[in-house]
Amino acid sequence: MPETTARRAFEPLFTTKLSASGTGLGLAACEQAGGRARLASVPGRGTTVRLYAPITARPPRR
């Protein structure tokens, strides 16, 4: 992806999808929940996003 898109990838509500296709909350939500995310991209070759979720002793909510 272009550098201009990569810089914005973690902004809440940012998306490159059409308006009816999604919210764009995915990557921002990871960091807001206490996790970390790392993005590496080479235009024309591909993008890798690594998500690191926080460790918790609590079971997930149902």
C-alpha positions as CSV (number, residue, x, y, z in Angstrom):
1,M,0.0,0.0,0.0
2,P,1.2,3.5,-0.6
3,E,3.0,5.3,2.3
4,T,0.2,7.8,2.7
5,T,-2.3,5.0,3.3
6,A,0.0,3.1,5.7
7,R,0.5,6.2,7.9
8,R,-3.3,6.5,8.3
9,A,-4.0,2.7,8.8
10,F,-4.3,3.0,12.6
11,E,-6.6,6.0,12.7
12,P,-10.0,5.3,14.1
13,L,-12.7,5.1,11.4
14,F,-10.1,5.2,8.6
15,T,-10.9,2.8,5.7
16,T,-10.1,2.4,2.1
17,K,-13.4,0.5,1.5
18,L,-16.5,1.9,0.0
19,S,-18.8,3.6,2.6
20,A,-21.2,0.7,2.8
21,S,-18.5,-2.0,3.2
22,G,-17.2,-1.6,6.7
23,T,-16.3,0.7,9.6
24,G,-12.5,0.8,9.6
25,L,-12.2,0.1,13.3
26,G,-10.1,-3.0,13.2
27,L,-6.5,-1.8,13.5
28,A,-7.3,1.1,15.8
29,A,-9.3,-1.1,18.1
30,C,-6.3,-3.3,18.8
31,E,-4.2,-0.5,20.1
32,Q,-7.2,1.0,22.0
33,A,-7.6,-2.3,23.8
34,G,-4.1,-2.3,25.1
35,G,-2.5,-4.3,22.3
36,R,0.1,-3.4,19.7
37,A,0.1,-3.5,16.0
38,R,2.9,-3.3,13.5
39,L,2.6,-2.8,9.8
40,A,5.1,-3.4,7.1
41,S,4.3,-2.6,3.4
42,V,6.1,-2.7,0.1
43,P,4.0,-1.1,-2.7
44,G,3.3,-3.6,-5.4
45,R,4.6,-6.5,-3.3
46,G,2.3,-6.8,-0.2
47,T,1.5,-5.7,3.3
48,T,2.0,-7.6,6.6
49,V,0.1,-6.5,9.8
50,R,1.1,-8.1,13.1
51,L,-1.3,-7.8,16.0
52,Y,-0.2,-8.3,19.5
53,A,-3.1,-8.8,21.9
54,P,-2.8,-8.1,25.6
55,I,-2.6,-11.1,28.0
56,T,-5.5,-11.4,30.4
57,A,-6.6,-13.8,33.0
58,R,-10.2,-13.1,32.5
59,P,-12.3,-15.3,30.3
60,P,-13.9,-13.6,27.3
61,R,-17.3,-12.0,27.7
62,R,-20.2,-13.8,26.0
